Amino acid sequence: MSKRNHTAFDVRYVMQVASRAIAALFGGYALAAMTTAGLSRWLPLPRVEAVMTGMLSSFAIYATVAIVAFAVTRAWRVWLYLAIAGVPLAIALACTGPGMTP
């Protein structure tokens, strides 16, 4: 049996960390932006309060995605969770055009 060199460059590990970082940065931003747009559009509040509520919730969503991206055991689950949360939200936003409500 050969000994594994622990100082060697492990490509799989680097790719998993890079995948998680990309999911946290860009996936978190996309999910937070879509949630902000959805809440701003669909909350039954005055426009200013709905936008402010959406913007404030985006900080919590972005932070949650960043934490979950590095907390799950498998890197592909991060992308699955982002798809499960993001695809229905994107479809709902696409079905309601500017100025429309669901």
PyMOL commands that set and color helices and strands:
alter all, ss='L'
color gray80, all
select helices_A, chain A and resi 11-42+47-71+75-95
alter helices_A, ss='H'
color red, helices_A
deselect
rebuild
show_as cartoon
